[in-house]
């Protein structure tokens, strides 16, 4: 437990962020999960035992973490912003039945040559989102 706390503190300090209790809590929460939560889900998780965080604080912490390159926004559904502490290149799988999101290794797909886009388009990156049914939903629908 202390090792994880030390890793969170080191990551924040390495990126030049002040280690506040709020940033620590938000980043530690994101590192401990793989479900790509929304800010509201993070807030709910942090306030489960005792309400101590506000929505504004969570958004402010997420913004600082994103600006520092420790967290990225993930837009898989219209109007829903999710957050991911895995900032390494990867793709996503989303279950259309239950909404579960899972990381897919970057190497699974052939790379896309972004230089072959039509003239006038300047690509900065890409990621693939695969939609279908997760294991649990596939079993449930048999």
N, C-alpha and C positions, 0 to 999 in steps of 0.2 A: 504494500500500500504506500509506504513512504517512497519507494523507488518510483512509482508512477507519479506521485506528487512532485518529486524532484525533476522528473522528465518534463512535466507540464511547465514548471517554473523555468527550467533551462530553455525550453522551446520559446516561451514568451520573452525571456531576456535576450536570447540570441537574435530575435527579430526586433529588438529595441523597444519592446512594449513594457510598460510598467506592470508589475504583477499586482493587480487588484484582486480582492476576493471574488468580485463578479466575473472578471475575465478568467480567472483560474477556474471557477465553477463551471462556466459555460464551455470552456475548452476541454476540461476534464470530462464533462458530460458527453461532448461530441466524440471524444476519443474512445469512450467506453461503449459506444453504440455503432451499429452498422445499418440503421434503418433510415438514415437521411431525414432527420426530423425537421419540422417547421419551427420557427421561433416560438410559437405558442406551445408546441409540444415540449420544447426545452424548458420554457418557463414553468409549465405544469410539473415537469419532472423535478426541477430545482425547488419548487415550492410544495412538494408533496408532503414533507414532514412539518415544515414551518414556513409560512409565507414570508420570504425575506427579499425576494427579487421582484422588480417591476418589469413590465413589458419594455419600457424605454431603456432600462439598463441592459436587458438581454439584447435588444437590437443594437445598442451602442457597442456592446462587447463583441457581437458578431461582426459589426462593421469594422472594428479595429482589427479583429482576427483575420478578416478577409483582406483588408488592406495590407496587412503584414504577410499575407501569403500562407497562413496557417489553416485557413478554411476557405471553401469555395461554395458559391451558390449553385444549386442544381434546379433547373426548371424542367420538370417532366410532365407537369399538368398545367393547363392554362390557369393563370392567376395564383399559382401556388409556388412559393419559393421554399426550397428545402436547403439544408446545409450539410456539408460533408467535410470531415476532417482529413479524408484521404485526398490529398492534393496531387498525388502522382497521376499521370495519365491513365485513365480507365474509362470503360463504357458502363452502361447500366441495363439491367433487366427490370421491367416492372410488370407485376401480375395485374391483369385487367380485372380479375375478380375481387381480390382483397386489397390491392394497392401496394403490396410488399415490393420493396426496391432492393436490389442486390447488385453489387459490383461485378463487372465482367472484366477479365484481364484484357489490357490494351492489345496484347499480341494475338488475341483470338481472331481478330479481323485483319485482312490485308490493309496496309496503309493506303490512304487516299492521297493522290497527288494534287495538292491544292493549287498548283501552278496551272492546271488544265482547266480551270474555271474560265468562263467567258471573259473577254476583255472588259476591263472596268471594275471587276470584282476583286477585292483584296481580302483574302481569307486570313484569319488570325488563328484558327484552330477548328477542331470538330470533335464530336463524340457521337457514338451510336447509342440509340436507345432501342432495346428489343422489348416488344410487348408480347405477352402470352399468359400462360398459367403456371404458377409455382407448384412445387411438389404437393403441398397440402391441398391446394384447390383442385389439382388434377386427381388426387386420391378421393377427395370428397365428391367429385362429379362422376365417379365410375359407377 
